[in-house]
Amino acid sequence: MTATPSSTGSDSRSSRTPPLTDNPALAAVAVQLLRLPASVAPLTEEDARCIVAFLRLVAYPKGAPVLRECDVGAGYMLLVLEGEVEVDAGSGNEALAIGVLGPGSIIGEMALLDGSPRSASCTAVSPVLAAGLSRKGLEALLAAHPAVAARLALGLAQRIGERLRALGQQLQMYARING
């Protein structure tokens, strides 16, 4: 199944994707991955369990597009549970491989938070299972558990800031090499 997380939370069974909590083993993996410093910090185990209740299970076969650069209205993020995704910026002959991400990686969080078009594309390098949080799911989490949603949003914002600082350092290095 290739789908996007489109639920308002764990209450909706009519969505195209099942709640992650329908698979207790994968839900437990998600709890552990959410607590990793490289994922979203600082989350307690209780915070992670609360968030998992709002996640949807999505699957992508090898070679499938997971996220597409410039997609508009694709307000969801994914926590990679199994498999690997390649991240690319640009398209066609202009595509620039940024890296390969595996379990514990979060992708698409900027679009979740600000609703802007995607800034990169991701493709499944192997079969991928991921836990998705839609914008509606985040809003439901915010309504039900505002403190947990705030910690999640702050953790995601911190990750985005770290990546922007790293990009700035890379651009400075590039300028020195080519300058």
C-alpha positions in Angstrom: 0.0 0.0 0.0 1.3 3.5 -0.9 -0.7 6.2 0.7 -0.5 9.4 2.7 -1.5 9.7 6.3 -4.8 11.5 6.2 -6.4 10.8 9.5 -7.5 13.2 12.2 -6.1 10.9 14.8 -6.5 7.4 16.0 -10.3 7.6 16.0 -10.8 7.5 12.3 -10.9 4.0 10.8 -12.2 5.1 7.4 -8.8 6.6 6.3 -6.7 5.0 3.6 -4.1 4.1 6.2 -4.5 2.2 9.4 -3.6 3.6 12.8 -0.1 2.6 13.9 -1.6 1.3 17.1 -3.2 -1.5 15.1 0.3 -3.0 14.9 1.6 -3.1 18.5 5.1 -4.3 17.5 5.6 -1.3 15.1 4.0 1.1 17.6 6.6 0.0 20.2 9.3 0.5 17.6 8.0 4.0 16.9 8.0 4.9 20.6 11.6 3.9 20.9 12.6 5.8 17.7 10.8 8.9 18.7 12.9 9.0 21.9 16.2 8.9 20.0 18.2 12.2 20.2 18.5 12.2 16.4 14.7 12.0 16.1 12.8 14.4 18.3 14.2 15.4 21.6 13.4 15.8 24.4 10.4 13.4 24.5 9.6 11.2 27.4 8.3 7.6 26.8 4.8 8.9 27.8 5.1 11.7 25.3 6.1 9.2 22.6 3.3 6.8 23.4 0.8 9.7 23.2 2.1 10.8 19.8 2.0 7.2 18.5 -1.7 7.2 19.1 -2.0 9.8 16.3 0.3 8.2 13.8 -0.8 6.2 10.7 1.0 3.3 9.1 2.2 3.8 5.5 4.2 1.5 3.3 6.2 2.1 0.1 7.7 -0.5 -2.2 11.4 -0.2 -3.3 11.7 2.6 -5.9 8.5 4.3 -5.0 8.4 8.1 -4.4 7.9 8.8 -0.7 7.8 12.6 -0.9 8.1 14.8 -3.9 9.8 18.2 -4.0 7.5 21.1 -4.6 4.3 19.1 -3.6 1.8 21.6 -2.3 -0.7 20.8 0.4 1.2 17.7 1.5 1.2 18.6 5.1 2.4 15.4 6.8 5.7 14.0 8.1 7.0 10.5 8.3 9.0 8.6 10.9 10.9 5.9 9.1 10.3 2.6 11.0 11.9 0.1 8.5 13.9 0.5 5.3 15.8 3.4 3.8 14.9 6.5 1.7 17.2 8.5 -0.5 16.8 12.3 -0.2 17.3 14.4 -3.4 17.0 18.1 -4.1 16.3 19.2 -7.7 14.9 17.1 -10.4 16.0 15.2 -13.5 19.6 15.9 -14.5 19.8 18.6 -11.9 19.0 16.3 -9.0 21.5 16.4 -6.2 21.6 13.4 -3.8 21.6 14.7 -0.2 21.8 11.4 1.6 20.1 8.1 2.6 18.1 8.0 5.8 17.0 4.9 7.7 14.9 3.9 10.8 14.5 6.8 13.3 14.7 9.4 10.6 11.9 12.0 10.3 11.2 13.4 6.9 8.7 16.0 5.7 8.4 17.9 9.0 8.8 21.4 7.5 5.7 20.8 5.4 3.8 19.5 8.4 4.6 22.6 10.4 4.3 25.4 7.8 2.2 23.8 5.0 4.7 25.0 2.4 5.7 23.0 -0.7 8.2 20.2 0.0 11.9 21.2 -0.3 13.2 17.8 -1.4 12.2 14.5 -2.8 12.5 11.1 -1.1 12.5 7.7 -2.8 12.4 4.3 -1.2 15.7 2.6 -1.6 14.2 -0.6 -0.1 10.7 -1.4 1.0 9.8 1.2 3.6 7.4 1.2 6.6 6.8 4.6 8.1 4.5 6.2 10.7 2.8 9.3 9.3 1.5 12.3 11.1 -0.8 14.5 9.1 -1.6 18.2 9.7 -5.0 17.1 10.9 -3.4 14.5 13.2 -1.2 17.2 14.7 -4.2 19.5 15.2 -6.0 16.6 17.0 -2.9 16.0 19.1 -2.7 19.7 20.0 -6.4 19.7 21.0 -6.1 16.5 23.1 -2.6 16.9 24.5 -1.3 20.5 24.1 1.8 20.1 26.1 2.9 17.0 24.2 2.1 18.7 20.9 4.2 21.7 22.0 7.2 19.5 22.9 6.9 17.7 19.5 6.7 21.0 17.6 9.7 22.4 19.5 11.7 19.2 18.8 10.9 19.4 15.1 11.8 23.1 15.0 15.1 22.3 16.7 15.9 19.6 14.1 15.1 22.1 11.3 17.3 24.7 12.9 20.2 22.2 13.2 19.9 21.2 9.5 19.8 24.9 8.4 23.0 25.6 10.5 24.7 22.6 9.0 23.7 23.7 5.5 25.1 27.2 6.2 28.4 25.6 7.2 28.4 23.5 4.1 27.8 26.5 1.9 30.6 28.5 3.6 33.0 25.5 2.9 31.8 25.4 -0.7 32.4 29.1 -1.1 35.9 28.8 0.3 36.7 25.9 -2.1 35.3 27.7 -5.2 36.2 31.2 -4.1 
